[in-house]
């Protein structure tokens, strides 16, 4: 984060500039793994390459796209021990009649489950038959049998692989998968900061807004129909609304004051935001249409970055500078029962887990002139205030956002003057870089 004087008069300027621009070791504590459904033994699974079942020249490229996408989806899920491609049998079974389960269950694969199938292309359409078999159930091995069809494009084939992966994750893990979700973010690769979107794995990036100005803090609605964000316009900072259904901006009230950091309730009928309409940034809520504005905070010092408890919508976490340096606080959604969560340093960018149990946030616990501390992502259990550090010695990490399964976190990382979007499991393991170049910040994971 950009450094700023610890004086209240300059503190809000920090937040504006920031928008523009002992716990655990690497092993996460058991309470983190348990609370995020990561504390169970991983399922050993293999993914066979699809068998081509047509001679159309598009078949080979679409098969490769499906094979790689499915493999990565299973690997990123956090619940599987995915068999390396170098350790699977040198066969491509396309149907149940062609698979030898004992071969897949034996060393070196040692797979408990195997995904396989076939792909064909005809008349501009791609068709995939996918199967999931239990290698140790010789009497009734089929767990899944699915058929998919779509236009014969790489992206449509990737979407089929995502759907098949989510089916596998749901059946074997008992939780919805994230392979079909999206990540919204800010990128300045077009010389101005605009809102972009990509698949959860960093593929299929595309630009949404074309304001040729500064757009920040994208927040997608729970029904995936709109993206609220902050933007600089002729009258200063305001909340703007982009319709994903219409692929364009739609009307939303501009109140004429510095208004930042919109956040949706999980019901989709409320927004929380920060506004300086009284001269001091405070937290407000309004209806999804922008009506029914209600002020929640009234204390000297900036209040910014609100986020709802998505499980109940009964609480809001936010960042306040009422004690000088920013700290994370929680209050009821009507502004009552204010409780401070962090105990010092420089804390910002809270994100509430979908299961309502955790807050993720950025924290520099040793903030101050000459201090050796760095900005890292932390996770805190709401009930006990126990916390653990997820990133270590890896640049400045900020703006965490939870996946809808409460088992993954996306965040931004700045190293060497370059900022990119990363993803990790909610215990800090399996960190993966998603973007590569262009200045990418402020990720927000879709609700589903």
Secondary structure as UniProt FT lines:
FT   HELIX           8..20
FT   HELIX           30..35
FT   TURN            36..37
FT   STRAND          43..47
FT   STRAND          51..52
FT   TURN            57..58
FT   HELIX           59..76
FT   STRAND          80..82
FT   HELIX           85..87
FT   HELIX           96..98
FT   HELIX           101..105
FT   TURN            107..109
FT   STRAND          113..122
FT   TURN            123..124
FT   STRAND          125..134
FT   TURN            135..136
FT   STRAND          142..151
FT   HELIX           154..173
FT   TURN            179..180
FT   STRAND          182..187
FT   TURN            189..190
FT   STRAND          193..199
FT   TURN            200..201
FT   STRAND          206..207
FT   STRAND          214..220
FT   TURN            222..223
FT   STRAND          226..233
FT   TURN            234..235
FT   STRAND          236..243
FT   TURN            244..247
FT   STRAND          248..250
FT   STRAND          259..264
FT   TURN            266..267
FT   STRAND          270..275
FT   TURN            277..278
FT   STRAND          282..287
FT   TURN            288..289
FT   STRAND          294..295
FT   STRAND          303..308
FT   TURN            310..312
FT   STRAND          315..320
FT   TURN            322..323
FT   STRAND          327..332
FT   TURN            333..334
FT   STRAND          339..340
FT   STRAND          346..352
FT   TURN            354..355
FT   STRAND          358..364
FT   TURN            365..366
FT   TURN            369..370
FT   STRAND          376..381
FT   TURN            382..384
FT   STRAND          387..389
FT   STRAND          396..402
FT   TURN            404..405
FT   STRAND          408..415
FT   TURN            416..417
FT   STRAND          418..425
FT   TURN            426..427
FT   STRAND          432..433
FT   STRAND          440..445
//
